[in-house]
């Protein structure tokens, strides 16, 4: 009997050796020429990172494909060069300080970009896909702040993907709805994002990536997008993790019914003097963009395809992607001055400014946020309320939902560190909303105040989290900025690898669970990053939720 067991063990070991040899034989080197499902791509190497830029993931949405769901990519023959970014999406100059690396802007914009350090396909590295912000009106995967080189050096394949913006990505119309296979219209930009994820799922193995470990991340409009991608039946099964930065499409935001979106689209054409949808289809992209205003951060359409019900409903039922979640927002997403509109920053003025919105709950909300004195108005307490009304509260609520209706860990952060002074070489310039700079107003020049905000403004976290400070020459980055960036980038990379941001030498970051929900641990990312617990803040969010649900 012993001899029999020994013989079986030797046979098993031999079998494992054969399987191992076969596995190693099947693994191929990741070179600068990669065979995808659609053809061969040729990239280039720079700084130890292999880069494949301007990779098409769907047919160009031009001609008859304008205002249609992205169509499957057609294979090509020969070797396709992937050494330059594709065209950026059509968009007006809404954010004048946005920086792009595409060769131009056109409707032919459905391209993604890949950064990898994998040596062979057996490396099976985790993957991060970043969806840009810009209010669903502007932005591109070519923006330097999203560059994937740094995350690739951390052992995570970086991917950015364009999606149609503004009227090209989010225009609904009764005739478009009637003509589509799924009897819906308006979510084309979101469907582009789904197509990009699917392309990565199907092809990233050839670049040394693991298709079972795809984490999606976005900031602002990209963050709202990620929250929807967690819910859509088309995408929620494709991802292994999600990271949100400043925004989520849940309470108080909500979806638009298809009929309402159709009516709004028809009115848009009429108001622009465009007689019919056929006339709009016949117009070139530049003319169309001039006549039709860009669509802002509007609700997703319940098209019965990308979204069949609201994100709130999906999360309440626990039908979202059951994946680890890392989410947060910045300390200065908004300011009381935006509501005060030139009035003195006193409690009385701030309350009066907010009463049209808060009504009978104004005092209760201000008390919950601790805004009790005039000094509180322009303190972090006042900034918190203003920030929460923009992106903080919905991001918190999505975390709250996910803790309650999933079994997956939830990690929440609050990013505190302001960008440094604008570089002296920029002259009379100040920081812009999209990470670039703009010319100072006459009032700002006269004030002669240091060009540093009292907190982390909207989008200020992107270069830190992606390790792309050096791509932004406008700011006078200091050693502390690079230290924070290294920390944030490492948290991102660890989360992509394991679903947990923690690692050796990093401040401990505890997941929020059902047991600690009322005393939720939050990572404050700053010069001295640390985890904090603030029941008072959780109470403020609950009070704001009570208000929104009472409307």
C-alpha positions as CSV (number, residue, x, y, z in Angstrom):
1,X,0.0,0.0,0.0
2,X,2.8,2.4,0.9
3,X,4.4,1.7,-2.5
4,X,1.1,2.4,-4.2
5,X,0.8,5.8,-2.4
6,X,4.4,6.6,-3.2
7,X,3.8,5.8,-6.9
8,X,0.7,7.9,-7.0
9,X,2.5,10.8,-5.4
10,X,5.3,10.6,-7.9
11,X,2.8,10.5,-10.7
12,X,1.0,13.6,-9.3
13,X,4.3,15.5,-8.9
14,X,5.2,14.6,-12.5
15,X,1.8,15.8,-13.7
16,X,2.2,19.1,-11.8
17,X,5.7,19.5,-13.4
18,X,4.2,18.9,-16.8
19,X,1.4,21.5,-16.2
20,X,3.9,24.0,-14.9
21,X,6.1,23.5,-17.9
22,X,3.1,23.9,-20.2
23,X,2.1,27.0,-18.4
24,X,5.6,28.5,-18.7
25,X,5.6,27.5,-22.4
26,X,2.3,29.2,-23.0
27,X,3.5,32.4,-21.4
28,X,4.9,34.8,-24.0
29,X,7.1,37.8,-23.8
30,X,5.4,41.2,-23.8
31,X,7.4,43.1,-26.5
32,X,6.6,46.3,-28.2
33,X,4.5,44.4,-30.7
34,X,1.4,42.9,-29.1
35,X,-1.2,40.7,-30.8
36,X,-4.7,41.7,-29.8
37,X,-8.0,40.2,-30.9
38,X,-8.2,42.8,-33.7
39,X,-4.6,42.9,-34.9
40,X,-1.0,43.7,-34.0
41,X,-0.2,46.9,-32.1
42,X,3.3,48.4,-32.0
43,X,4.1,50.7,-29.1
44,X,7.3,52.1,-27.7
45,X,9.3,52.0,-24.4
46,X,10.2,55.0,-22.3
47,X,11.6,55.1,-18.8
48,X,11.2,51.4,-18.4
49,X,7.5,51.5,-19.3
50,X,6.0,50.0,-22.5
51,X,3.4,52.4,-23.9
52,X,0.7,51.7,-26.4
53,X,-1.2,55.0,-27.2
54,X,-4.2,55.7,-29.4
55,X,-5.5,52.2,-29.3
56,X,-9.0,52.0,-30.9
57,X,-11.6,50.1,-28.8
58,X,-14.7,50.6,-31.0
59,X,-15.5,51.9,-34.4
60,X,-15.3,55.6,-34.9
61,X,-18.7,57.1,-34.0
62,X,-19.0,59.2,-37.1
63,X,-21.5,59.5,-40.0
64,X,-24.4,57.1,-39.4
65,X,-22.8,56.0,-36.1
66,X,-23.2,59.4,-34.5
67,X,-25.5,59.1,-31.5
68,X,-25.4,55.3,-31.6
69,X,-24.0,52.9,-29.1
70,X,-20.4,52.1,-29.8
71,X,-20.0,49.4,-32.5
72,X,-17.5,46.5,-32.3
73,X,-14.1,47.3,-33.6
74,X,-13.1,45.9,-37.0
75,X,-9.9,43.9,-37.3
76,X,-7.0,45.4,-39.2
77,X,-4.2,43.8,-41.3
78,X,-0.5,44.4,-40.7
79,X,1.0,46.3,-37.8
80,X,-0.9,49.3,-36.4
81,X,1.3,52.0,-34.8
82,X,0.3,52.9,-31.2
83,X,2.9,55.6,-30.5
84,X,0.7,58.7,-30.3
85,X,-2.5,59.6,-28.6
86,X,-5.6,59.5,-30.7
87,X,-7.8,62.5,-31.2
88,X,-9.4,64.0,-28.1
89,X,-13.2,64.0,-27.9
90,X,-15.1,67.0,-29.4
91,X,-15.6,69.7,-26.8
92,X,-15.6,73.5,-26.4
93,X,-13.0,75.2,-24.2
94,X,-15.0,75.0,-21.1
95,X,-12.0,74.6,-18.8
96,X,-9.3,76.7,-20.5
97,X,-6.6,75.2,-18.3
98,X,-7.1,71.6,-19.4
99,X,-4.0,70.2,-21.1
100,X,-4.2,67.6,-23.9
101,X,-1.8,65.5,-25.8
102,X,-4.0,64.3,-28.6
103,X,-3.4,65.5,-32.2
104,X,-6.7,67.3,-32.3
105,X,-10.4,67.0,-31.5
106,X,-12.9,65.0,-33.5
107,X,-15.8,62.6,-33.2
108,X,-13.3,59.9,-34.1
109,X,-12.2,59.7,-30.4
110,X,-12.8,56.2,-29.1
111,X,-9.2,55.4,-28.2
112,X,-7.5,54.1,-25.0
113,X,-3.9,54.1,-23.8
114,X,-1.9,51.5,-22.0
115,X,1.2,51.7,-19.8
116,X,2.7,48.4,-18.7
117,X,5.9,47.0,-17.2
118,X,5.0,43.4,-17.6
119,X,7.8,41.2,-18.9
120,X,5.6,38.2,-19.9
121,X,1.9,37.4,-20.1
122,X,2.4,35.2,-17.1
123,X,3.0,38.3,-14.9
124,X,-0.8,38.8,-14.9
125,X,-0.6,42.3,-13.4
126,X,-3.7,44.1,-12.0
127,X,-5.2,46.8,-14.2
128,X,-6.4,50.3,-13.4
129,X,-8.7,52.1,-15.9
130,X,-9.1,55.8,-15.3
131,X,-12.1,57.8,-16.6
132,X,-11.5,61.5,-16.9
133,X,-13.5,64.3,-15.2
134,X,-14.9,67.4,-16.9
135,X,-18.6,67.5,-16.2
136,X,-19.4,65.1,-19.0
137,X,-18.6,68.1,-21.2
138,X,-14.8,68.0,-21.5
139,X,-11.7,66.0,-20.9
140,X,-9.6,63.2,-22.4
141,X,-7.6,60.2,-21.5
142,X,-4.6,62.1,-23.1
143,X,-4.4,64.6,-20.2
144,X,-1.0,64.4,-18.6
145,X,-2.5,64.3,-15.1
146,X,-4.0,60.8,-15.8
147,X,-0.7,59.4,-17.2
148,X,-0.2,55.8,-16.3
149,X,3.6,55.7,-16.2
150,X,3.9,56.0,-12.4
151,X,1.2,53.4,-11.5
152,X,2.8,51.0,-14.1
153,X,6.1,51.3,-12.2
154,X,4.2,50.2,-9.1
155,X,3.2,46.9,-10.8
156,X,-0.2,48.0,-12.0
157,X,-1.1,48.4,-15.7
158,X,-2.4,51.9,-16.3
159,X,-5.2,52.5,-18.8
160,X,-7.0,55.7,-19.8
161,X,-9.9,55.7,-22.1
162,X,-11.8,58.5,-24.0
163,X,-15.5,58.7,-24.1
164,X,-17.8,61.0,-26.1
165,X,-18.4,64.3,-24.3
166,X,-21.2,66.8,-24.2
167,X,-23.8,66.7,-26.9
168,X,-22.0,64.0,-28.8
169,X,-22.1,61.6,-25.8
170,X,-25.3,62.5,-23.9
171,X,-27.9,63.7,-26.4
172,X,-31.3,61.9,-26.4
173,X,-34.1,62.3,-28.9
174,X,-37.4,60.5,-29.6
175,X,-36.3,59.4,-33.1
176,X,-33.0,58.0,-31.7
177,X,-34.9,56.1,-29.1
178,X,-37.3,54.7,-31.5
179,X,-34.5,53.6,-33.9
180,X,-32.3,51.9,-31.4
181,X,-32.4,48.2,-30.8
182,X,-32.9,48.7,-27.0
183,X,-35.4,51.6,-27.5
184,X,-33.2,54.1,-25.6
185,X,-30.8,57.0,-26.2
186,X,-28.7,59.5,-24.4
187,X,-26.1,57.4,-22.6
188,X,-23.5,57.1,-25.4
189,X,-20.6,58.3,-23.3
190,X,-21.3,55.8,-20.6
191,X,-21.7,53.0,-23.2
192,X,-18.3,54.1,-24.6
193,X,-16.9,53.5,-21.1
194,X,-18.4,50.0,-21.0
195,X,-16.9,49.2,-24.4
196,X,-13.5,50.3,-23.2
197,X,-13.7,48.1,-20.1
198,X,-14.8,45.2,-22.3
199,X,-11.9,45.7,-24.7
200,X,-9.5,45.7,-21.8
201,X,-11.1,42.5,-20.4
202,X,-10.7,40.8,-23.7
203,X,-7.2,42.0,-24.6
204,X,-5.2,43.0,-21.6
205,X,-3.8,39.5,-21.1
206,X,-1.6,40.1,-24.1
207,X,0.0,43.1,-22.4
208,X,0.7,41.1,-19.3
209,X,-2.5,42.0,-17.4
210,X,-5.0,40.0,-15.5
211,X,-8.5,40.4,-16.9
212,X,-9.9,39.2,-13.6
213,X,-8.4,42.2,-11.7
214,X,-9.7,45.3,-13.4
215,X,-10.2,48.3,-11.1
216,X,-12.0,51.3,-12.5
217,X,-11.4,54.8,-11.1
218,X,-12.5,58.3,-12.0
219,X,-12.6,61.9,-10.6
220,X,-15.6,64.2,-10.7
221,X,-17.6,63.2,-13.8
222,X,-15.4,60.2,-14.0
223,X,-16.3,59.3,-10.4
224,X,-20.0,59.7,-11.1
225,X,-19.4,57.4,-14.1
226,X,-17.7,54.8,-11.9
227,X,-20.7,54.7,-9.6
228,X,-23.0,54.0,-12.5
229,X,-20.6,51.4,-14.0
230,X,-20.9,49.6,-10.6
231,X,-24.7,49.4,-11.2
232,X,-25.1,48.9,-15.0
233,X,-25.9,45.3,-16.0
234,X,-23.5,45.8,-18.9
235,X,-20.4,46.5,-16.8
236,X,-20.8,45.5,-13.1
237,X,-19.7,41.9,-13.9
238,X,-16.5,43.1,-15.6
239,X,-14.7,44.8,-12.7
240,X,-12.9,43.6,-9.6
241,X,-12.7,46.9,-7.8
242,X,-13.8,50.6,-7.9
243,X,-12.3,53.8,-6.7
244,X,-14.2,57.1,-6.6
245,X,-12.8,60.6,-6.3
246,X,-15.3,63.4,-5.7
247,X,-18.8,62.3,-6.8
248,X,-21.4,59.6,-7.2
249,X,-24.7,59.4,-9.0
250,X,-26.8,58.7,-5.9
251,X,-28.9,60.9,-3.5
252,X,-29.4,63.8,-4.1
253,X,-28.7,63.2,-7.7
254,X,-31.1,61.0,-9.7
255,X,-31.8,59.6,-13.2
256,X,-33.9,61.1,-16.0
257,X,-36.7,59.1,-17.5
258,X,-36.2,58.3,-21.2
259,X,-39.3,60.3,-22.2
260,X,-38.1,63.4,-20.4
261,X,-34.6,63.1,-21.9
262,X,-36.2,62.7,-25.4
263,X,-38.3,65.8,-24.9
264,X,-35.3,67.8,-23.7
265,X,-33.3,66.7,-26.7
266,X,-36.1,67.6,-29.2
267,X,-36.4,71.1,-27.5
268,X,-32.6,71.5,-27.8
269,X,-32.8,71.2,-31.5
270,X,-35.8,73.5,-31.8
271,X,-34.2,76.2,-29.7
272,X,-31.0,76.0,-31.8
273,X,-33.1,76.4,-35.0
274,X,-32.3,72.9,-36.3
275,X,-35.4,71.7,-38.1
276,X,-35.0,68.0,-37.6
277,X,-32.8,65.2,-36.3
278,X,-31.8,64.5,-39.9
279,X,-30.5,68.0,-40.3
280,X,-28.5,67.6,-37.1
281,X,-27.1,64.4,-38.3
282,X,-26.0,66.1,-41.6
283,X,-24.1,68.9,-39.8
284,X,-20.4,68.6,-39.3
285,X,-19.1,68.3,-35.7
286,X,-17.8,71.9,-35.4
287,X,-21.1,73.4,-36.6
288,X,-23.2,71.1,-34.4
289,X,-21.1,72.0,-31.3
290,X,-21.4,75.7,-31.9
291,X,-25.2,75.5,-32.1
292,X,-25.9,73.1,-29.3
293,X,-24.7,73.9,-25.8
294,X,-22.7,71.2,-24.0
295,X,-24.6,69.1,-21.6
296,X,-23.5,69.5,-18.0
297,X,-23.4,67.1,-15.1
298,X,-26.9,65.9,-15.8
299,X,-28.6,62.7,-14.7
300,X,-28.1,59.4,-16.4
301,X,-31.0,58.4,-18.6
302,X,-33.1,55.3,-17.7
303,X,-32.7,53.9,-21.2
304,X,-33.5,50.3,-20.2
305,X,-30.1,49.2,-21.4
306,X,-27.2,50.9,-19.7
307,X,-29.4,51.7,-16.7
308,X,-32.8,50.1,-15.9
309,X,-33.3,51.8,-12.6
310,X,-31.7,54.4,-10.4
311,X,-28.3,53.8,-8.8
312,X,-29.9,54.3,-5.4
313,X,-32.4,51.5,-6.1
314,X,-29.5,49.2,-7.3
315,X,-27.4,49.9,-4.2
316,X,-30.4,49.6,-1.8
317,X,-31.1,46.1,-3.1
318,X,-27.4,45.1,-3.1
319,X,-27.4,44.5,-6.8
320,X,-24.3,46.6,-7.5
321,X,-20.9,45.1,-8.3
322,X,-19.9,43.3,-5.2
323,X,-16.3,44.5,-5.2
324,X,-13.9,46.4,-2.8
325,X,-14.5,50.1,-2.8
326,X,-12.1,53.0,-2.1
327,X,-13.7,56.5,-2.2
328,X,-13.2,60.0,-1.0
329,X,-13.3,63.7,-1.8
330,X,-11.3,66.9,-1.1
331,X,-11.4,69.3,1.7
332,X,-12.3,72.3,-0.5
333,X,-14.7,71.0,-3.1
334,X,-16.8,74.1,-2.5
335,X,-16.8,77.2,-0.3
336,X,-19.5,79.2,1.5
337,X,-18.6,82.2,-0.7
338,X,-20.3,80.4,-3.6
339,X,-23.6,80.7,-1.7
340,X,-22.9,84.1,0.0
341,X,-22.3,85.8,-3.4
342,X,-20.3,88.7,-2.0
343,X,-22.0,89.0,1.3
344,X,-20.0,89.0,4.5
345,X,-19.2,85.5,5.8
346,X,-21.4,85.6,8.9
347,X,-23.6,82.8,10.2
348,X,-26.7,84.9,9.7
349,X,-25.8,85.6,6.1
350,X,-24.9,82.0,5.4
351,X,-28.1,80.7,6.9
352,X,-30.2,83.2,4.9
353,X,-28.3,82.2,1.7
354,X,-29.1,78.5,2.4
355,X,-32.7,78.8,3.6
356,X,-34.2,78.7,0.1
357,X,-32.6,75.2,-0.1
358,X,-32.8,73.9,3.4
359,X,-36.0,75.5,4.6
360,X,-37.1,74.5,8.1
361,X,-34.1,72.3,8.5
362,X,-31.5,75.1,8.1
363,X,-30.8,75.5,11.8
364,X,-30.6,71.7,12.3
365,X,-28.1,71.3,9.4
366,X,-25.9,74.1,10.6
367,X,-25.9,72.8,14.1
368,X,-25.0,69.3,12.8
369,X,-22.0,70.8,11.0
370,X,-21.0,72.8,14.0
371,X,-21.4,76.1,12.1
372,X,-22.3,78.2,15.2
373,X,-20.2,81.4,15.0
374,X,-19.1,83.7,12.4
375,X,-15.6,82.2,12.6
376,X,-17.0,78.8,11.8
377,X,-18.3,80.0,8.4
378,X,-14.9,80.2,6.7
379,X,-13.4,77.3,8.8
380,X,-13.2,73.7,7.7
381,X,-16.7,73.3,9.1
382,X,-18.1,75.8,6.6
383,X,-16.0,74.3,3.8
384,X,-17.3,70.8,4.7
385,X,-20.9,71.8,4.2
386,X,-20.2,73.5,0.9
387,X,-18.1,70.6,-0.3
388,X,-20.7,68.0,0.8
389,X,-23.4,69.8,-1.2
390,X,-21.3,69.3,-4.3
391,X,-19.6,66.0,-4.2
392,X,-19.0,65.0,-0.5
393,X,-22.4,63.8,0.5
394,X,-23.2,61.6,-2.6
395,X,-19.7,60.0,-2.3
396,X,-20.4,59.4,1.4
397,X,-23.8,58.0,0.6
398,X,-22.4,55.5,-1.9
399,X,-20.0,54.3,0.7
400,X,-22.8,54.0,3.2
401,X,-24.9,51.9,0.7
402,X,-22.0,49.6,-0.1
403,X,-21.2,48.9,3.5
404,X,-24.8,48.0,4.2
405,X,-25.6,46.0,1.1
406,X,-22.3,44.3,0.2
407,X,-19.8,42.0,1.9
408,X,-16.9,43.9,0.4
409,X,-14.5,46.3,2.3
410,X,-15.1,50.0,2.0
411,X,-12.2,52.5,2.5
412,X,-13.0,56.2,2.8
413,X,-10.6,59.1,2.6
414,X,-10.6,62.9,2.9
415,X,-7.9,64.6,0.9
416,X,-6.6,67.7,2.7
417,X,-3.4,68.9,1.1
418,X,-3.6,72.1,-1.0
419,X,-1.5,72.5,-4.1
420,X,1.6,74.7,-3.6
421,X,2.2,78.2,-4.9
422,X,2.0,78.6,-8.6
423,X,5.5,78.7,-10.0
424,X,7.0,82.2,-10.2
425,X,7.9,81.7,-13.8
426,X,4.1,81.7,-14.6
427,X,3.9,85.4,-13.7
428,X,0.4,86.8,-12.9
429,X,-1.3,83.5,-13.1
430,X,-3.3,81.5,-10.6
431,X,-4.5,77.9,-10.3
432,X,-7.3,76.8,-12.6
433,X,-10.1,74.3,-11.9
434,X,-8.6,71.6,-14.1
435,X,-5.0,71.6,-12.7
436,X,-3.6,74.3,-15.1
437,X,-3.5,78.0,-14.6
438,X,-5.4,81.1,-15.6
439,X,-4.7,84.8,-15.6
440,X,-5.4,86.5,-12.3
441,X,-8.3,88.9,-12.2
442,X,-7.7,92.6,-11.4
443,X,-9.0,92.0,-7.8
444,X,-6.6,89.0,-7.3
445,X,-3.6,91.0,-8.6
446,X,-4.5,93.9,-6.2
447,X,-4.9,91.6,-3.2
448,X,-1.3,90.3,-3.6
449,X,-2.2,87.3,-1.4
450,X,-0.3,84.0,-1.6
451,X,-1.7,81.9,-4.4
452,X,-2.5,78.9,-2.2
453,X,-6.0,77.8,-1.4
454,X,-6.9,77.0,2.2
455,X,-7.5,73.4,1.3
456,X,-7.5,70.8,-1.5
457,X,-9.8,72.2,-4.3
458,X,-11.8,70.1,-6.6
459,X,-9.5,67.9,-8.8
460,X,-6.4,68.8,-6.8
461,X,-5.9,65.2,-5.8
462,X,-5.4,63.7,-9.3
463,X,-1.7,64.4,-9.8
464,X,-0.9,63.2,-6.3
465,X,-2.9,60.0,-6.6
466,X,-1.6,59.1,-10.0
467,X,2.0,60.2,-9.3
468,X,2.0,62.7,-12.1
469,X,3.2,65.9,-10.3
470,X,6.1,66.2,-12.8
471,X,3.7,66.4,-15.7
472,X,2.4,69.7,-14.3
473,X,5.0,72.4,-14.6
474,X,2.7,75.2,-13.3
475,X,3.2,74.6,-9.6
476,X,6.2,74.9,-7.3
477,X,6.1,71.3,-6.1
478,X,7.9,70.7,-2.8
479,X,9.4,67.6,-1.1
480,X,6.2,67.2,1.0
481,X,4.1,67.1,-2.2
482,X,6.2,64.3,-3.6
483,X,6.0,62.4,-0.3
484,X,2.2,62.7,-0.2
485,X,2.0,61.6,-3.9
486,X,4.1,58.5,-3.2
487,X,1.8,57.6,-0.3
488,X,-1.4,58.2,-2.3
489,X,-0.1,56.3,-5.3
490,X,1.0,53.4,-3.2
491,X,-2.5,53.2,-1.6
492,X,-4.0,53.2,-5.2
493,X,-1.6,50.5,-6.4
494,X,-2.1,48.3,-3.3
495,X,-5.8,48.5,-3.7
496,X,-5.6,47.5,-7.3
497,X,-3.5,44.5,-6.4
498,X,-5.4,43.2,-3.4
499,X,-8.6,45.2,-2.8
500,X,-6.9,46.6,0.3
501,X,-4.8,49.9,0.3
502,X,-2.7,48.9,3.3
503,X,1.0,48.0,3.0
504,X,4.3,47.9,4.9
505,X,5.3,51.4,6.1
506,X,2.0,53.0,5.4
507,X,-0.4,54.6,7.9
508,X,-2.9,52.0,8.8
509,X,-6.2,52.4,7.0
510,X,-9.2,50.5,8.5
511,X,-12.2,49.4,6.4
512,X,-15.6,50.7,7.3
513,X,-18.0,47.8,8.3
514,X,-21.5,47.4,9.6
515,X,-20.0,47.3,13.1
516,X,-18.2,50.7,12.9
517,X,-20.6,52.5,10.6
518,X,-21.5,55.2,13.1
519,X,-17.8,55.7,14.0
520,X,-16.4,55.3,10.5
521,X,-12.6,55.3,10.2
522,X,-11.5,57.8,7.5
523,X,-8.0,58.3,6.2
524,X,-7.0,62.0,6.3
525,X,-4.4,62.3,3.5
526,X,-2.1,65.2,4.2
527,X,1.5,66.0,5.1
528,X,1.0,63.8,8.2
529,X,-1.6,61.3,7.0
530,X,-3.6,59.5,9.7
531,X,-6.8,57.7,10.3
532,X,-9.5,59.6,12.3
533,X,-12.9,58.7,13.7
534,X,-15.5,61.5,13.9
535,X,-19.0,60.6,15.1
536,X,-20.0,64.2,14.7
537,X,-19.2,64.1,11.0
538,X,-21.3,61.0,10.5
539,X,-24.1,62.7,12.3
540,X,-23.8,65.6,9.9
541,X,-24.1,63.3,6.9
542,X,-27.2,61.6,8.5
543,X,-28.8,65.0,9.0
544,X,-28.2,66.0,5.4
545,X,-29.6,62.6,4.3
546,X,-32.7,63.3,6.4
547,X,-33.1,66.6,4.6
548,X,-32.7,65.1,1.1
549,X,-35.2,62.3,1.8
550,X,-37.7,64.7,3.1
551,X,-37.9,66.6,-0.2
